[in-house]
Amino acid sequence: MATDYDAPRKTEDDSESIEALKERVPDKLSGAVDVEDADNPSGFELPGADLSDLELDVVVLPPQEDEFTCSNCFLVKHRSQLDHETPDGPMCRECSA
C-alpha cells in the first residue's frame, strides 16, 4: 500500500488541545527549587553578584614538555594533537581542519 506523506496525518486521537496537553505534563518551571543541587553546593549565585571578597585557590602548572599552545584557539594540547607549525606558532589538528 502506498503512503502519501504529504497528506495530513491528524486523527481523532491527535485533536487534543494544547491546554489538555499542558495539564498532563508536569510543569518543570513551577517554582520548586531543588536545594540539594550537587552542581552548586554553596547555594545560588545571582548574575552580577559581588564576588570581590571571594578568594580562589588555583594551582597553575608550567607548560609540560609534551604540550603546546595552539596559535589559533590558544588551548594547551598534547603533542599528539600537533598538526603543523605556522609562522605564528604551532597549530592543532582541530584548527587546521
Secondary structure as GFF3:
##gff-version 3
##sequence-region A 1 97
A	DSSP	three_ten_helix	13	15	.	.	.	ID=ss1
A	DSSP	alpha_helix	18	24	.	.	.	ID=ss2
A	DSSP	beta_strand	67	69	.	.	.	ID=ss3
A	DSSP	beta_strand	76	78	.	.	.	ID=ss4
A	DSSP	three_ten_helix	79	81	.	.	.	ID=ss5
A	DSSP	beta_strand	82	86	.	.	.	ID=ss6
A	DSSP	beta_strand	89	92	.	.	.	ID=ss7
A	DSSP	alpha_helix	93	96	.	.	.	ID=ss8
###
